[in-house]
Amino acid sequence: MPQLHRIVPAPLSEARAAVEIALKAEGFGVLTEIDLQATFKAKLGADHEGHRILGVCNPEIAKRALDLDRDVALLLPCTVTLREVAAGTEVRVLDPQQAFSLAAPATRERLAPLAGQVAERLAAALATVVLVPSG
């Protein structure tokens, strides 16, 4: 599955904050957050490393995509994951160009420019994640 990927040399909570700031600079906000570690512990009594799924959205681009085809809502919001690893926090972003490839062919063609724009902005956000010293 194609994705954008980066290891941020920081604990998940610090990386999460830095990722959100970088996304905001590119016009994205976090709409949803799933804490898999907490969910698995509460629902299954199972241990799991720190692992979050963020649903992120750029409202302007999302509206343009939905104006082309309302079924695009099935592909929104964009998915960003953060997972604790030995080197810090692994951040992955699902490539929207790949996600939008699930749309009908005619819609895919019309969405291509928007998907490319979203991919560029998400890549830019990921590349510019900066850790802010706490304290």
C-alpha positions, 0 to 999 in steps of 0.5 A: 500500500503506497504511503508517505512515511517518516520516523520522528525521533520523539515519543508519540505524544510529542510527535503527535503535537508536531504532526498536527502543527505541520498539518495545520500549516498545510491547511489540514485539521484533525477531525478524528483520533482513534487511540488503538492502545487505549481501545484495545486495553479497554475493550480486549484487555490487550496490550498494544504499543502507542498507536493512533489513527488520525482522520485529517481534512483540508475543508477547501479541498474536501468540498471541491472533491465532494462537489465533483462526486458525493461518493468521494465521501467514502474516501474522506478524511485522509488517514495519518497513523502514528505508532511507537517504534524503537527509534521514536514514532513512525508516522505514515500517511495514506497516499490520497492518489492511491485512495482516490484510485478506488473512485469510478474512472470518470471521477478519478480523472476529475479528482486527479489534480485534487488528489495530487494537490493533497498528496503534495501538501501532506508530503510537505507537512510530513517533511516539515514536522519540527519537534518543539522542546517541552518545558 
